[in-house]
């Protein structure tokens, strides 16, 4: 009898353990090279998430992952050993065409989530389910309805969303996956699943929430937004409150290249947390450890080696410092902060031999960001620009699947790893010099240290007086001068310019009152944006975007003061995309009449078109206005663009 009772107890114990998943491997991280400042007050239950949605497609493509001992090992075990607590996986409704060809991006349907969830659970991590409620990528500019729901009215769509969510979660539950959090939508900035009114959006949100509570009542429910720099979070939260939505976590994307300062992030999230009593977190972030490409498909973030876009160099240490500082912001400067999640830290190249070999794998296994098959669902974007991984240089594993030292940051933040401080990278210098002025190069540059501080370091430039004479005689150009500081190569970017009669020509100054905006139609966004990766020079530019066709129609102009009589030309630059038919031109007005203009074109991201308006004669006392007219029909998801570097220069006879 005692033996039978003991066997029953043992079976019950095994059953309980099977339902809870295996024990998480011990986190015992050490590093001799990575400096990590301690994050004070870091809670034991703080969420360190890792989006690893592409792992199965990567492995099918032949990718192998290793641990820090150089041994091949399940990547989920490696993540758990280094402090990751949650694995995030996106879920698309049906990312396959009618012939069963995957759209790419990991071909992430619910079956992918189940397999990843089982492996995460095996190593003691929780699954963070990211329902896009789309057949492919959803983000602030694209919230397409799944094809199966395309013609449904809101009531029918709401019911289908509820049933779909419940069926998916029941599959995870049946597989004994430990589900810790569920997202309803991905970066849903005022649109979701084909809907653009908050009443309908919240109707769909509520259907998802209902299903989650029924299947996983203890799981946290998250609503996910992006662009904290735009200051819309309190407005979004008020809409959710107005419609009495049942959710737990207000989550934000935060990529330092695009999303403003950490101080602003903390303010935006804290305002929501305090007013609406919600938990808050960073649902997506990442940072480049190099600008080099490894899969023969261009990266989202690229540029010269060790370029510094924000305060962090593109190095392994810079990557770790970025993660550490975001964590510190959420823990110590944000109300009700519960965690951060790194995006696709395991998405690396599928091969280093050739583009053609990689393309075969991207198309066959979905390990690139999009395959040609995606044109069946998204012909204007994914189908047109299909290819490989654009974030392999932001992963936490190298091109061979070996973990980077920066992966250890998650396990080191609790106690810190404050080893000897050394120089990590040099910050390039940038100066602007009038053609008629003396060229004086800086005597020091900033060395960015491993502890995130900066130290002025003497520099020796490889430039002679003859070089300076040529720079002044060759007219307006940009030069890169090489130097040495602390034994390392550094650069000074010198912009030689003519005297510019326009104020705030590159929109860098806080005061933009000299620029007059005339919005001829109602565009969604018209403002000065601070985003260095999208600027021609400096970090700011004039930004426009609108979701609907034929709504981009505006003029930006400046009335110029204190200009002597003479001959003048006006130059300005523009770039953008998705614009369709356009009517864009730069112009000069004298006494209210356009006397000269030049057409400009938009041809894609990073393709700046710079045009000069033919020179005009100006008489002192007349009213001189320089401006740009932008009119775009738009295609697909609407038109967008950036305007920068407006120059009014005198012309010699």
VEXDREN-2710 file (C-alpha; in Angstrom, 1 decimal):
% VEXDREN-2710
k/r/px/py/pz
1/UNK/0.0/0.0/0.0
2/UNK/2.8/2.4/0.9
3/UNK/4.6/1.5/-2.3
4/UNK/1.5/2.2/-4.4
5/UNK/1.0/5.5/-2.7
6/UNK/4.6/6.5/-3.3
7/UNK/4.4/5.6/-7.0
8/UNK/1.2/7.7/-7.3
9/UNK/3.0/10.7/-5.6
10/UNK/5.9/10.3/-7.9
11/UNK/3.7/10.3/-11.0
12/UNK/1.8/13.4/-9.7
13/UNK/5.1/15.1/-9.2
14/UNK/6.3/14.3/-12.7
15/UNK/3.0/15.5/-14.1
16/UNK/3.3/18.8/-12.3
17/UNK/6.9/19.3/-13.6
18/UNK/5.8/18.4/-17.1
19/UNK/3.1/21.0/-17.0
20/UNK/5.5/23.7/-15.8
21/UNK/8.4/23.0/-18.1
22/UNK/12.0/22.3/-17.2
23/UNK/14.0/24.3/-14.7
24/UNK/15.7/27.3/-16.1
25/UNK/19.5/26.9/-16.4
26/UNK/21.5/28.8/-13.8
27/UNK/22.6/32.3/-14.8
28/UNK/26.3/32.5/-13.9
29/UNK/27.7/35.0/-16.3
30/UNK/31.3/36.2/-16.2
31/UNK/33.3/38.5/-18.6
32/UNK/36.9/39.7/-18.7
33/UNK/36.2/42.2/-21.5
34/UNK/32.7/43.6/-21.3
35/UNK/32.2/46.6/-19.0
36/UNK/28.7/46.6/-17.4
37/UNK/27.6/49.2/-14.9
38/UNK/25.3/47.8/-12.3
39/UNK/21.6/48.7/-12.7
40/UNK/20.5/49.6/-9.2
41/UNK/17.1/48.3/-7.9
42/UNK/16.8/45.7/-10.7
43/UNK/13.9/43.4/-9.6
44/UNK/14.4/39.7/-9.6
45/UNK/11.3/39.3/-11.8
46/UNK/12.3/41.9/-14.3
47/UNK/11.5/40.7/-17.9
48/UNK/14.5/40.3/-20.2
49/UNK/12.9/39.2/-23.5
50/UNK/14.4/38.1/-26.7
51/UNK/12.5/38.0/-30.0
52/UNK/13.7/34.8/-31.7
53/UNK/11.0/34.4/-34.3
54/UNK/13.3/33.4/-37.2
55/UNK/15.2/30.6/-35.4
56/UNK/13.4/27.7/-37.0
57/UNK/13.8/29.2/-40.5
58/UNK/17.5/29.9/-39.7
59/UNK/18.1/26.3/-38.6
60/UNK/16.3/24.9/-41.6
61/UNK/18.7/27.0/-43.7
62/UNK/21.7/25.4/-42.1
63/UNK/22.5/27.9/-39.4
64/UNK/24.1/26.4/-36.2
65/UNK/24.3/28.2/-32.9
66/UNK/27.0/27.7/-30.2
67/UNK/27.6/28.5/-26.6
68/UNK/30.5/30.5/-25.2
69/UNK/32.7/27.4/-24.9
70/UNK/32.5/27.0/-28.7
71/UNK/30.2/24.0/-28.4
72/UNK/27.1/23.6/-30.6
73/UNK/24.1/24.1/-28.4
74/UNK/20.4/24.8/-28.5
75/UNK/20.2/28.6/-28.9
76/UNK/17.3/28.7/-26.4
77/UNK/19.5/27.1/-23.8
78/UNK/22.2/29.7/-24.5
79/UNK/19.7/32.5/-24.1
80/UNK/18.4/31.2/-20.8
81/UNK/22.0/30.7/-19.5
82/UNK/22.6/34.4/-20.1
83/UNK/19.6/35.8/-18.3
84/UNK/16.8/35.8/-20.9
85/UNK/13.5/35.2/-19.2
86/UNK/11.0/35.4/-22.1
87/UNK/11.1/34.4/-25.7
88/UNK/9.0/36.6/-28.1
89/UNK/7.6/35.2/-31.3
90/UNK/5.5/36.9/-33.9
91/UNK/2.4/35.1/-35.2
92/UNK/0.9/35.8/-38.6
93/UNK/-2.5/34.4/-39.6
94/UNK/-1.4/32.7/-42.9
95/UNK/2.0/33.7/-44.2
96/UNK/1.8/31.4/-47.3
97/UNK/0.5/31.8/-50.8
98/UNK/-2.1/29.5/-52.4
99/UNK/0.7/27.0/-53.4
100/UNK/2.1/26.8/-49.9
101/UNK/5.1/29.0/-50.5
102/UNK/6.1/31.0/-47.4
103/UNK/6.3/34.8/-47.4
104/UNK/9.5/34.8/-45.4
105/UNK/10.5/36.5/-42.2
106/UNK/10.5/33.1/-40.5
107/UNK/7.1/32.0/-42.0
108/UNK/5.8/32.6/-38.5
109/UNK/2.4/31.1/-38.0
110/UNK/1.0/29.5/-34.9
111/UNK/2.8/26.2/-35.6
112/UNK/6.1/28.1/-35.5
113/UNK/5.1/29.7/-32.2
114/UNK/4.2/26.2/-30.7
115/UNK/7.6/24.8/-31.7
116/UNK/9.5/27.8/-30.4
117/UNK/7.3/27.9/-27.3
118/UNK/8.1/24.3/-26.4
119/UNK/11.8/24.9/-26.6
120/UNK/11.6/28.1/-24.6
121/UNK/9.5/26.3/-21.9
122/UNK/12.1/23.4/-21.9
123/UNK/14.7/25.9/-20.6
124/UNK/12.4/27.6/-18.1
125/UNK/11.5/30.7/-20.1
126/UNK/8.1/32.0/-20.8
127/UNK/6.7/32.7/-24.3
128/UNK/5.7/36.2/-25.3
129/UNK/3.1/35.8/-28.1
130/UNK/3.1/38.6/-30.6
131/UNK/-0.2/38.4/-32.7
132/UNK/0.1/40.7/-35.7
133/UNK/-3.4/39.9/-36.9
134/UNK/-2.1/40.2/-40.4
135/UNK/-0.7/37.7/-42.9
136/UNK/2.7/39.4/-42.9
137/UNK/4.6/42.3/-41.3
138/UNK/2.5/44.8/-39.3
139/UNK/4.0/48.2/-38.2
140/UNK/2.9/51.8/-37.8
141/UNK/2.7/52.3/-41.6
142/UNK/1.2/49.0/-42.5
143/UNK/-1.7/47.2/-40.7
144/UNK/-3.1/45.0/-43.4
145/UNK/-6.1/42.7/-42.8
146/UNK/-5.5/39.0/-43.3
147/UNK/-6.8/37.9/-46.7
148/UNK/-9.3/35.5/-45.1
149/UNK/-10.9/38.5/-43.2
150/UNK/-10.6/41.0/-46.0
151/UNK/-14.3/41.6/-46.8
152/UNK/-15.7/41.2/-43.3
153/UNK/-17.6/43.9/-41.5
154/UNK/-16.4/44.8/-38.0
155/UNK/-18.8/42.5/-36.1
156/UNK/-17.8/39.4/-38.2
157/UNK/-14.1/40.3/-38.1
158/UNK/-14.3/40.7/-34.3
159/UNK/-15.8/37.3/-33.9
160/UNK/-13.2/35.7/-36.2
161/UNK/-10.4/37.4/-34.3
162/UNK/-11.7/36.0/-31.1
163/UNK/-12.0/32.5/-32.4
164/UNK/-8.6/32.6/-34.1
165/UNK/-6.9/33.9/-31.0
166/UNK/-8.5/31.3/-28.8
167/UNK/-7.7/28.4/-31.2
168/UNK/-4.1/29.5/-31.4
169/UNK/-3.7/29.8/-27.6
170/UNK/-5.4/26.5/-27.1
171/UNK/-2.7/24.9/-29.3
172/UNK/0.0/26.4/-27.1
173/UNK/-1.8/25.3/-24.0
174/UNK/-2.2/21.7/-25.3
175/UNK/1.6/21.7/-26.1
176/UNK/2.2/22.7/-22.4
177/UNK/3.9/26.0/-23.5
178/UNK/4.4/28.4/-20.6
179/UNK/2.7/31.6/-22.0
180/UNK/3.7/34.6/-19.9
181/UNK/2.4/37.5/-22.0
182/UNK/0.3/38.0/-25.2
183/UNK/0.4/41.0/-27.5
184/UNK/-2.8/42.1/-29.3
185/UNK/-1.3/43.6/-32.4
186/UNK/2.1/45.0/-33.3
187/UNK/3.0/48.7/-33.3
188/UNK/-0.7/49.7/-33.6
189/UNK/-0.3/53.5/-33.9
190/UNK/-3.9/54.4/-34.6
191/UNK/-4.5/51.5/-37.1
192/UNK/-5.0/47.8/-36.7
193/UNK/-6.0/44.9/-38.8
194/UNK/-7.3/47.1/-41.6
195/UNK/-9.2/49.5/-39.3
196/UNK/-8.4/53.1/-38.7
197/UNK/-11.0/54.3/-36.1
198/UNK/-10.4/53.8/-32.4
199/UNK/-13.9/52.4/-31.8
200/UNK/-13.3/49.6/-34.3
201/UNK/-9.7/49.1/-33.2
202/UNK/-10.7/48.7/-29.6
203/UNK/-13.6/46.4/-30.6
204/UNK/-11.0/44.1/-32.1
205/UNK/-8.6/44.6/-29.2
206/UNK/-11.4/43.5/-26.8
207/UNK/-12.0/40.3/-28.8
208/UNK/-8.4/39.3/-28.5
209/UNK/-8.4/40.2/-24.8
210/UNK/-11.4/38.1/-24.1
211/UNK/-9.8/35.0/-25.7
212/UNK/-6.6/35.5/-23.8
213/UNK/-8.4/35.7/-20.4
214/UNK/-10.3/32.6/-21.2
215/UNK/-7.3/30.4/-22.2
216/UNK/-4.4/31.9/-20.2
217/UNK/-6.0/34.0/-17.4
218/UNK/-2.6/34.6/-15.6
219/UNK/-0.8/35.8/-18.8
220/UNK/-0.2/39.5/-19.1
221/UNK/-2.0/41.3/-22.0
222/UNK/0.0/43.9/-23.8
223/UNK/-0.9/46.6/-26.3
224/UNK/2.1/47.7/-28.4
225/UNK/2.9/51.1/-29.9
226/UNK/5.9/52.8/-31.5
227/UNK/7.3/56.3/-31.9
228/UNK/7.4/57.7/-28.3
229/UNK/9.3/60.7/-29.8
230/UNK/6.0/61.9/-31.3
231/UNK/4.3/62.4/-27.9
232/UNK/1.1/60.4/-28.7
233/UNK/1.2/57.8/-26.0
234/UNK/-1.1/59.6/-23.5
235/UNK/-3.6/60.0/-26.4
236/UNK/-3.4/56.3/-27.3
237/UNK/-3.9/55.3/-23.7
238/UNK/-6.9/57.6/-23.3
239/UNK/-8.6/55.9/-26.2
240/UNK/-8.0/52.5/-24.7
241/UNK/-9.4/53.8/-21.4
242/UNK/-12.4/55.4/-23.1
243/UNK/-13.4/52.1/-24.6
244/UNK/-12.7/50.3/-21.3
245/UNK/-10.2/47.9/-22.8
246/UNK/-9.0/45.0/-20.5
247/UNK/-5.2/44.9/-20.7
248/UNK/-2.2/45.0/-18.4
249/UNK/0.8/46.3/-20.2
250/UNK/1.3/49.5/-22.3
251/UNK/4.4/48.6/-24.4
252/UNK/6.6/50.7/-26.6
253/UNK/9.2/50.1/-29.3
254/UNK/12.4/52.0/-28.7
255/UNK/15.2/52.1/-31.3
256/UNK/17.6/54.8/-30.4
257/UNK/18.3/55.6/-34.1
258/UNK/14.7/56.8/-34.6
259/UNK/12.7/57.1/-31.3
260/UNK/14.2/60.1/-29.5
261/UNK/15.8/60.3/-26.1
262/UNK/15.5/57.9/-23.1
263/UNK/14.3/60.8/-21.0
264/UNK/11.4/61.3/-23.4
265/UNK/10.7/57.6/-23.4
266/UNK/10.5/57.5/-19.6
267/UNK/8.2/60.6/-19.5
268/UNK/5.8/59.1/-22.1
269/UNK/5.6/55.7/-20.4
270/UNK/5.4/57.1/-16.9
271/UNK/2.5/59.4/-17.8
272/UNK/0.5/56.4/-19.0
273/UNK/1.5/54.3/-16.0
274/UNK/0.5/57.0/-13.5
275/UNK/-2.7/58.1/-15.1
276/UNK/-4.1/54.7/-16.1
277/UNK/-2.4/52.3/-13.6
278/UNK/-0.7/50.2/-16.3
279/UNK/2.5/48.3/-16.3
280/UNK/4.9/49.6/-19.0
281/UNK/7.8/48.1/-20.9
282/UNK/10.0/48.3/-24.0
283/UNK/8.7/45.6/-26.3
284/UNK/11.3/46.0/-29.0
285/UNK/14.8/47.4/-29.1
286/UNK/18.2/46.6/-30.7
287/UNK/21.5/48.1/-31.7
288/UNK/24.2/47.4/-34.2
289/UNK/27.5/46.0/-33.1
290/UNK/29.0/46.7/-36.5
291/UNK/28.1/48.4/-39.8
292/UNK/29.5/45.5/-41.9
293/UNK/27.0/43.3/-43.8
294/UNK/27.3/39.6/-43.6
295/UNK/24.6/38.2/-45.9
296/UNK/24.9/40.2/-49.1
297/UNK/21.7/42.0/-48.4
298/UNK/21.8/45.6/-47.2
299/UNK/21.2/46.4/-43.5
300/UNK/18.8/48.9/-42.1
301/UNK/21.6/50.5/-40.2
302/UNK/24.8/50.9/-42.2
303/UNK/27.7/53.3/-42.8
304/UNK/31.4/53.6/-42.2
305/UNK/32.9/51.3/-39.6
306/UNK/32.4/52.6/-36.0
307/UNK/30.1/55.3/-37.1
308/UNK/28.4/56.8/-34.0
309/UNK/24.7/57.6/-34.7
310/UNK/23.7/58.3/-31.1
311/UNK/26.0/58.2/-28.0
312/UNK/26.9/54.6/-28.7
313/UNK/29.6/53.4/-31.1
314/UNK/28.7/50.5/-33.4
315/UNK/30.7/48.0/-31.3
316/UNK/30.0/45.1/-29.1
317/UNK/30.5/47.3/-26.0
318/UNK/28.3/50.0/-27.6
319/UNK/25.6/47.4/-28.2
320/UNK/25.8/46.3/-24.5
321/UNK/25.8/49.9/-23.1
322/UNK/22.6/50.6/-25.1
323/UNK/20.8/47.7/-23.6
324/UNK/22.1/48.5/-20.1
325/UNK/20.9/52.1/-20.3
326/UNK/17.5/51.3/-21.6
327/UNK/17.1/48.8/-18.7
328/UNK/18.2/51.4/-16.2
329/UNK/15.7/53.9/-17.7
330/UNK/12.8/51.4/-17.3
331/UNK/13.9/50.3/-13.8
332/UNK/14.9/53.6/-12.2
333/UNK/13.3/56.4/-14.2
334/UNK/10.0/55.0/-15.4
335/UNK/6.9/54.3/-13.3
336/UNK/5.7/50.7/-13.2
337/UNK/8.4/49.5/-15.7
338/UNK/8.5/45.7/-15.9
339/UNK/10.9/44.8/-18.7
340/UNK/12.6/45.1/-22.0
341/UNK/12.7/42.8/-25.1
342/UNK/15.5/42.7/-27.6
343/UNK/14.4/42.2/-31.2
344/UNK/15.6/39.3/-33.3
345/UNK/19.0/38.9/-31.5
346/UNK/19.3/35.5/-33.2
347/UNK/18.6/36.5/-36.8
348/UNK/22.0/36.1/-38.5
349/UNK/23.2/35.4/-42.0
350/UNK/22.4/32.0/-43.5
351/UNK/25.7/31.9/-45.3
352/UNK/28.8/33.9/-46.1
353/UNK/29.7/32.5/-49.6
354/UNK/27.4/34.4/-52.0
355/UNK/24.2/36.3/-52.5
356/UNK/22.8/33.6/-54.9
357/UNK/23.3/30.7/-52.4
358/UNK/21.7/32.8/-49.6
359/UNK/18.8/33.7/-51.9
360/UNK/17.9/30.1/-52.5
361/UNK/17.7/29.5/-48.7
362/UNK/15.7/32.7/-48.1
363/UNK/13.2/31.6/-50.7
364/UNK/13.0/28.0/-49.7
365/UNK/12.9/28.3/-45.9
366/UNK/11.7/31.9/-45.3
367/UNK/14.9/33.0/-43.5
368/UNK/15.1/36.3/-45.3
369/UNK/12.8/39.3/-44.4
370/UNK/10.6/38.5/-47.4
371/UNK/10.4/36.1/-50.3
372/UNK/9.0/36.7/-53.8
373/UNK/5.8/34.7/-52.7
374/UNK/4.9/37.6/-50.4
375/UNK/3.8/39.6/-53.5
376/UNK/0.6/37.6/-53.3
377/UNK/-0.2/39.6/-50.1
378/UNK/2.0/42.7/-50.2
379/UNK/3.0/43.5/-53.8
380/UNK/4.0/47.1/-53.1
381/UNK/6.6/46.5/-50.4
382/UNK/7.6/42.9/-49.5
383/UNK/7.0/41.4/-52.9
384/UNK/9.0/44.3/-54.6
385/UNK/12.0/44.4/-52.2
386/UNK/12.2/40.7/-51.1
387/UNK/15.6/39.6/-49.8
388/UNK/17.6/38.6/-46.8
389/UNK/18.1/39.8/-43.3
390/UNK/18.5/43.6/-42.8
391/UNK/19.4/43.3/-39.1
392/UNK/22.2/40.7/-39.0
393/UNK/24.5/43.4/-37.8
394/UNK/22.2/44.0/-34.8
395/UNK/22.1/40.4/-33.7
396/UNK/23.8/39.1/-30.5
397/UNK/25.5/36.3/-32.4
398/UNK/28.1/36.6/-35.1
399/UNK/27.9/35.4/-38.6
400/UNK/29.1/31.9/-37.5
401/UNK/26.4/31.5/-34.8
402/UNK/28.8/32.2/-31.9
403/UNK/27.4/34.4/-29.2
404/UNK/28.8/37.9/-28.9
405/UNK/30.1/39.1/-25.5
406/UNK/27.3/41.6/-25.5
407/UNK/24.8/38.8/-24.9
408/UNK/26.2/38.6/-21.4
409/UNK/24.8/42.0/-20.5
410/UNK/21.5/40.6/-19.4
411/UNK/23.1/38.4/-16.8
412/UNK/25.6/41.0/-15.6
413/UNK/23.4/44.0/-15.0
414/UNK/22.2/42.8/-11.6
415/UNK/25.6/43.1/-9.9
416/UNK/27.5/44.9/-12.6
417/UNK/30.9/44.0/-14.1
418/UNK/32.8/47.3/-13.7
419/UNK/36.3/46.3/-14.9
420/UNK/39.1/48.6/-16.1
421/UNK/37.8/51.4/-18.3
422/UNK/39.3/51.6/-21.8
423/UNK/38.7/53.4/-25.0
424/UNK/36.2/51.6/-27.2
425/UNK/35.9/53.8/-30.2
426/UNK/36.6/57.3/-31.5
427/UNK/34.0/59.8/-32.4
428/UNK/34.4/61.4/-35.8
429/UNK/34.6/65.2/-35.9
430/UNK/32.3/67.3/-38.1
431/UNK/32.9/70.9/-39.0
432/UNK/31.3/73.4/-41.5
433/UNK/33.7/76.0/-43.1
434/UNK/32.8/79.0/-45.3
435/UNK/34.8/79.0/-48.5
436/UNK/36.2/82.4/-47.6
437/UNK/37.2/81.4/-44.1
438/UNK/40.3/79.7/-42.6
439/UNK/40.1/75.9/-42.3
440/UNK/40.9/75.0/-38.6
441/UNK/40.6/71.3/-37.8
442/UNK/39.8/70.4/-34.1
443/UNK/42.8/69.6/-32.0
444/UNK/41.0/66.8/-30.1
445/UNK/38.3/64.2/-30.7
446/UNK/36.2/62.3/-28.3
447/UNK/37.2/58.8/-27.3
448/UNK/34.1/56.9/-26.3
449/UNK/35.0/54.7/-23.3
450/UNK/33.7/51.3/-22.3
451/UNK/31.8/52.9/-19.4
452/UNK/29.9/55.1/-21.8
453/UNK/31.8/58.2/-20.9
454/UNK/33.7/60.4/-23.4
455/UNK/37.3/61.7/-23.0
456/UNK/38.9/64.4/-25.2
457/UNK/41.9/62.9/-27.0
458/UNK/44.6/64.7/-28.9
459/UNK/44.5/64.0/-32.7
460/UNK/47.0/64.4/-35.5
461/UNK/45.4/65.1/-38.9
462/UNK/46.9/63.9/-42.2
463/UNK/46.2/67.2/-44.1
464/UNK/48.6/69.8/-45.5
465/UNK/48.2/73.5/-46.4
466/UNK/48.1/72.4/-50.1
467/UNK/45.1/70.3/-49.2
468/UNK/43.4/73.3/-47.6
469/UNK/44.1/75.4/-50.7
470/UNK/42.4/72.8/-53.0
471/UNK/39.5/72.5/-50.6
472/UNK/38.8/76.2/-50.7
473/UNK/39.3/76.5/-54.5
474/UNK/37.1/73.5/-55.5
475/UNK/33.8/75.1/-54.4
476/UNK/31.2/73.6/-52.1
477/UNK/32.1/70.0/-51.3
478/UNK/32.3/67.6/-48.4
479/UNK/35.8/66.2/-47.6
480/UNK/36.8/63.4/-45.2
481/UNK/40.2/63.9/-43.5
482/UNK/41.9/61.0/-41.8
483/UNK/43.7/61.3/-38.5
484/UNK/45.2/59.3/-35.6
485/UNK/44.2/59.5/-32.0
486/UNK/45.2/57.1/-29.3
487/UNK/46.7/54.9/-32.0
488/UNK/43.4/54.6/-33.8
489/UNK/42.1/56.0/-37.1
490/UNK/39.5/58.8/-36.9
491/UNK/37.9/61.1/-39.4
492/UNK/37.0/64.8/-39.6
493/UNK/34.1/65.5/-42.0
494/UNK/34.6/68.9/-43.4
495/UNK/31.7/70.6/-45.3
496/UNK/32.9/73.5/-47.4
497/UNK/30.0/75.9/-48.1
498/UNK/29.2/79.2/-49.8
499/UNK/27.8/81.9/-47.5
500/UNK/24.1/81.0/-47.0
501/UNK/21.6/83.8/-46.6
502/UNK/18.9/81.5/-45.3
503/UNK/18.5/81.1/-41.5
504/UNK/18.3/77.6/-40.0
505/UNK/19.1/76.1/-43.4
506/UNK/19.2/72.5/-42.2
507/UNK/16.4/72.8/-39.5
508/UNK/18.9/72.1/-36.7
509/UNK/18.0/75.1/-34.5
510/UNK/15.1/74.8/-32.1
511/UNK/13.6/78.1/-33.5
512/UNK/12.0/77.2/-36.8
513/UNK/9.7/80.3/-37.0
514/UNK/11.5/81.6/-40.0
515/UNK/10.1/78.7/-42.0
516/UNK/6.5/79.1/-43.0
517/UNK/4.4/76.0/-43.7
518/UNK/1.3/76.2/-46.0
519/UNK/-0.6/72.9/-45.9
520/UNK/-2.8/72.9/-49.0
521/UNK/-4.3/69.6/-48.0
522/UNK/-4.5/67.7/-44.7
523/UNK/-1.4/65.5/-44.4
524/UNK/-0.9/63.2/-41.4
525/UNK/2.6/64.5/-40.5
526/UNK/4.4/67.7/-41.4
527/UNK/7.1/68.7/-38.9
528/UNK/10.8/69.0/-38.2
529/UNK/12.1/65.6/-37.3
530/UNK/15.2/64.7/-35.3
531/UNK/16.6/61.5/-36.9
532/UNK/20.2/61.5/-38.0
533/UNK/19.9/58.4/-40.2
534/UNK/17.3/60.3/-42.4
535/UNK/19.1/63.6/-42.6
536/UNK/21.4/64.8/-45.4
537/UNK/23.5/66.8/-42.9
538/UNK/23.1/67.2/-39.1
539/UNK/20.4/65.3/-37.3
540/UNK/17.2/67.2/-38.3
541/UNK/15.2/67.7/-41.5
542/UNK/11.7/68.6/-42.5
543/UNK/9.5/65.4/-42.6
544/UNK/6.3/64.6/-44.3
545/UNK/4.0/61.6/-44.4
546/UNK/0.4/60.8/-45.2
547/UNK/-1.4/57.5/-45.3
548/UNK/-4.0/58.4/-48.0
549/UNK/-3.6/59.2/-51.6
550/UNK/-3.6/62.9/-52.8
551/UNK/-3.2/64.3/-49.2
552/UNK/0.4/65.4/-49.5
553/UNK/0.3/69.0/-50.8
554/UNK/2.2/71.7/-49.0
555/UNK/4.7/74.5/-49.3
556/UNK/7.6/75.3/-47.0
557/UNK/9.3/78.7/-47.5
558/UNK/11.4/81.4/-46.0
559/UNK/11.3/85.2/-46.5
560/UNK/14.9/86.3/-46.7
561/UNK/16.1/89.5/-45.0
562/UNK/19.1/91.8/-45.4
563/UNK/20.1/90.6/-48.8
564/UNK/22.2/93.0/-50.9
565/UNK/21.4/93.5/-54.6
566/UNK/22.9/90.9/-56.8
567/UNK/22.4/87.5/-58.5
568/UNK/21.3/84.5/-56.4
569/UNK/20.6/80.8/-56.8
570/UNK/18.5/78.6/-54.4
571/UNK/19.3/75.0/-53.8
572/UNK/17.4/72.4/-51.7
573/UNK/17.4/68.6/-51.3
574/UNK/14.6/66.0/-51.0
575/UNK/14.3/62.2/-50.7
576/UNK/11.4/59.8/-49.9
577/UNK/9.3/57.0/-51.2
578/UNK/5.8/55.6/-52.1
579/UNK/5.0/58.9/-53.8
580/UNK/3.5/57.9/-57.1
581/UNK/2.9/60.8/-59.4
582/UNK/4.5/64.0/-58.0
583/UNK/4.7/67.7/-58.6
584/UNK/7.7/68.9/-56.7
585/UNK/9.7/72.0/-57.3
586/UNK/12.0/74.5/-55.6
587/UNK/11.2/78.1/-56.3
588/UNK/12.3/81.8/-55.8
589/UNK/9.6/84.4/-55.4
590/UNK/10.2/88.2/-55.8
591/UNK/7.5/90.4/-54.6
592/UNK/5.1/87.5/-54.4
593/UNK/5.6/86.1/-57.9
594/UNK/7.6/83.0/-58.7
595/UNK/10.4/84.1/-61.0
596/UNK/12.4/80.9/-61.2
597/UNK/11.9/77.2/-60.2
598/UNK/13.5/73.8/-60.6
599/UNK/11.8/70.4/-60.5
600/UNK/12.8/67.7/-58.0
601/UNK/12.2/64.0/-58.0
602/UNK/11.7/61.3/-55.3
603/UNK/13.2/57.9/-56.0
604/UNK/13.6/56.0/-52.8
605/UNK/15.1/55.9/-49.3
606/UNK/18.5/57.6/-49.2
607/UNK/18.4/58.8/-52.8
608/UNK/18.7/62.5/-52.2
609/UNK/17.8/64.8/-55.2
610/UNK/19.6/68.1/-54.9
611/UNK/18.5/70.8/-57.4
612/UNK/19.4/74.5/-57.9
613/UNK/16.9/77.0/-59.1
614/UNK/18.3/79.0/-62.0
615/UNK/19.9/82.2/-60.7
616/UNK/17.8/85.4/-60.6
617/UNK/18.6/89.1/-60.3
618/UNK/17.5/90.7/-57.0
619/UNK/17.2/94.4/-56.1
620/UNK/17.6/95.3/-52.4
621/UNK/14.3/96.3/-50.9
622/UNK/12.2/93.8/-52.9
623/UNK/10.7/90.8/-51.0
624/UNK/12.7/87.7/-51.7
625/UNK/11.2/84.2/-50.8
626/UNK/12.7/80.8/-51.2
627/UNK/10.7/77.6/-50.9
628/UNK/9.7/74.2/-52.0
629/UNK/6.3/72.9/-53.2
630/UNK/5.6/69.2/-52.6
631/UNK/2.6/67.5/-54.1
632/UNK/2.4/63.7/-54.2
633/UNK/-0.4/61.4/-55.3
634/UNK/0.9/58.5/-53.2
635/UNK/0.8/54.8/-53.8
636/UNK/0.2/51.8/-51.6
637/UNK/0.6/53.0/-48.0
638/UNK/0.9/56.7/-48.9
639/UNK/3.7/59.1/-49.6
640/UNK/6.6/60.1/-47.3
641/UNK/9.8/62.2/-47.6
642/UNK/12.5/64.4/-46.0
643/UNK/13.6/67.9/-47.0
644/UNK/17.1/69.2/-46.0
645/UNK/19.8/71.7/-46.7
646/UNK/18.2/74.9/-48.2
647/UNK/20.9/77.2/-49.5
648/UNK/20.6/80.7/-50.9
649/UNK/24.0/81.7/-52.4
650/UNK/25.3/84.6/-54.4
651/UNK/26.4/84.0/-58.0
652/UNK/29.5/85.6/-59.5
653/UNK/29.0/87.3/-62.9
END
